[in-house]
């Protein structure tokens, strides 16, 4: 996705291609996380005392990593949304003058706290090796969690580009819905059930291919690292609904920019 070329970014076909590629990243990240137990202690507030920080070990690690990433311009990119926007630092590299693609308030549309909550409470139990703690793997588990959270955040917040593209393609239709504050109408307009079903089927197919050792014989016990059905459930129950929330939140304010 070339953010220096707005016309290509707001092409729905290009957006769909980008979302399909993100599926691969998310699946492989889930597979990496699946080798560890849940290790719930890294999500507990102040379980591990950290000087001058009030939060979980995951929060501290993610915050520190975002500080570093912000200095190499990560959060200047229109498709990146930080979990700790008040903590990021100015880039050390020269800034890139990206052309305007999204509405001026787009950075305000940030549901990362909701993404993190759903990840910890609902997704981790589905992709972990089991319940319990592995003290020797707490750091490795946390870095996997961060990879997952950042990949999920990017995918879900890509809904802003979907929303902008749909608004540009059917400006009169969405203008009326926004003026009427018709949230149900907006949700109906942005929903394509056939596309969603295709996504779920593709996830199951990818999970069946990516999650097993291809060298195993048919007579051997083939066991997926992450259940393909769980991949579909994660998208159906959380990824797709949260993406729609981003789209609705973005569209409800779209007329402010005009």
Secondary structure, 3 states (H helix, E strand, C coil): CCCCCHHHHCCHHHHHHHHHHHHHHHHHHHHHHCCCCCCHHHHCCCCCCCCCCCCCHHHHHHHHHHHHHHHCCHHHCCCCCCCCCCCCCCCCCCCCCCCCCCCCCHHHCCCHHHHHHHHHHHHHHHHCCCCCCCHHHHHHHHHHHHHHHHHHHHHHHCHHHHHHHHHHHCHHHHHHHHHCCCHHHHHHHHCCHHHHHHHHHHHHHHHHHHCCCCCCCCCCCCCCCCCHHHHHHHHHHHHHHHHHHHHHHHHHCHHHHC
